[in-house]
Amino acid sequence: IKNTYYRLPSQQCFTIDVNAMHKDDPLFKDCPQQAKWELELRYRWSKESTMLLLPAWSYPIFVHQTGHCPPDKLPAVVLLPGKVIQVTVKQLRTIRLPSPYKSMCTDYKSMGSFPEFKGFLNHDANTCYNALMANGSYGECKRSCTLPCEQTFKLKLKYRSDVEDLVIYHPTLTVEQTFKLKLKYRSDVEDLVIYHPTLTVE
């Protein structure tokens, strides 16, 4: 777990990324069936050692492609104290084409990795907004804020249940101090969409 940023320096968050560790590669990286991985995260809130920056009754979690900064439009999974949240990740690979094709994607990988975000940008609406505010050019904004040329994940919230079992095994905790997250990979699908160039007549 490392400190990182969502988009701006004021939006500090924590990132769980097994590929960012400096230790030897974990054994599970050699697993031949990576689509069947499962991550279980148990959380305990400590008021004595943590500064409260968000309301204590909800905790946003972003699951995104490894090596990419979470995009602005990526929905967050809201973790609630006293609940077990199970998230199913559908590994749907989507490949788009740049202009003049209709998808007009942006190759964010070509911009390089940003150390402060620990990854590549992905659907950078912040750059889009800055360009629009600077010169009022919607055309510039449209070029700077398109979808990425390659995406991998889609998320599905499967169910929600109580975490009273955690409190039983940890008598010092209350239901309001803990939650449990289960992250599962359930499929590996690749879709092919044929794009055609956008043509104009002058």
N, C-alpha and C positions, 0 to 999 in steps of 0.2 A: 504494500500500500504506500503510495507516494502522493505528496502534495502536487497539485496541478491547478489549472484554471479552465473554467468553462469557456469563456470568451474574453473577458476583460480581467485585469488584475484584481478588481474588486470582487470578482466571482470565483473565489477560491473554493476548491473542492478536493476530494480524495479519489485517486484512481487505483483500481485493482487491475494490474496488468502483468501476467506471468512472463511476457516477453520483455518487460523492462527490467527484470531482475538481473543483478550483476553476478549472481551465483552461477554454479554449474546448472545446465539445463535440467529441469525436473524430469523424473521418469515418465510422467504422464504425457510429455511432449512426444514420446516415441510410440504412443498408443496408435495402433493402425486404424481404429475407428473413433476418430476425434469427434464425430458428430454425436456420439453417445456420452460425451462428457456431462457432468453434473456438478454444479457449484452450490454449496450450502453455506450461507452467511448468517451468523447469529450476532445480534447487536445488543450491547448494553450501554445505556446512557449514563455517563458519570458527570454530575454537575460540579464535582470538586476539581476535576482536571480538564474540563472542556468549556470553552466560551460559547454561549448560546447565540447563534446568529440567525437561526430560523425558528419558526414556531415548533415547540417540542412535540406537537401531535402529528407531524407528518415529515417524511424524509424522502426527497426525490432521488431516484436511481436512474441513470442513463446507461443502457447497454448498447454498445456500438462496435463497429468493426475495429479490430486490433490495428493500432497505429494511426487512427484517425481521431481528430478532435471531434467531440460530439456536435452534430449540426444543430443549428438554431431551431429547426422544425422537427427535431427528433422528439417524440413524446416521452415523457418521464413516467416511470412506474413509481407511484406514491406508496411508500411503506408506512404502515400505521402501527403504533405500539399495540401490543396484545394480539397481533395477527400474524399468520403465516401466509406469505405471498409466493405463489409459484408462477414463474414466467417461462413460457415455452418459446424458444428461439427457432424460427424457420429460416434456414440458411438458403435464402433465395438470391441467387446472383443475377444482378441486372446490369447489362452493358449498354450504354448509350453512345451516340455519335455526336461530335461537335458540329458547329455551323459549317456548311449551309444546311445540314439536316435539321428536321423539325425539332428534334430533342434538344439541340443547342446546349450540350453539356459542357462542363468546364473540367479540364484535367488538373485537379488540385495537386496531384502528386508532382507535377512538373514545377510547382512553386517551391518545392522542398519542404523539409520537416521544420517545424517551429519548436525550438527547445522549451519555450515557456508553456506550450500546450502538450509537449511530449508526443507529437504526431503531426499528421498532415491535416490541413483544413478540409472542411467538407460542407458545402452549401453555406458559404460565408456571407450571411446577410449583413454583418457588421461592416465589411468592406463596401458592400452595396450601399448601405445607408450613408456612410461617410462620403462616397463619391457623389451621391445625390444632393447632400447638403452643401457640398463644396461648390458645385457649379450648376445645380439644377438639371443635370443631364440624365434623363430617364434612360437614354440609350446606353450610357456608360453603366448605369445601374443594372440594366438588363444583361449586359455582358459580364458583369462582375458577380452576379448573384444567380447563376443557373445551377441546375442539379449536377451532381458529380457524374463523371463518365462511368463509374463503376460503384455499385452498392452491393452489399452482401446480406444484411440481416433484416428480418421483419419479426416483430415481437407480438406475443399473444398472452394476455393475462388469463391464466387457466382457472384458478380458484383462490378463495381466501378462507382461512379458518383460524381458530384460536391458538394461542401459544401457551396455554395453561400448563402443558407438559414441561415447558422450560422453567416455569416458576417453581414447579414441584421439585425439580432437580437443583434449583438454585434458590433456596429459601430466603436469601437476602434481597432478592429482586421482587419487584411488583410488576403487574401486567403492563403498567404504563412505562416501564423502563426497558422493555425488550421487544424485539420483533425477530422474525426469521424469514430469510429469503432463499428460495430454491430456484436455481437457474438451470434449465435443461435444454439440450439441443436435440431436436426430434426429427429433422429432415435435412436433406441436402439436395436442392432442386436448382436447375439452371434453365431459365427461359430465354428464348431467342425471339427478338422482335426486329422485323425488317423495317428500316427507315428509308425514306426516299428524299432526295434533295429538294429544298424549297426553291422553286423557280419563279422568276418574275419576268414580265414582258415589258420592254421599254421601246 
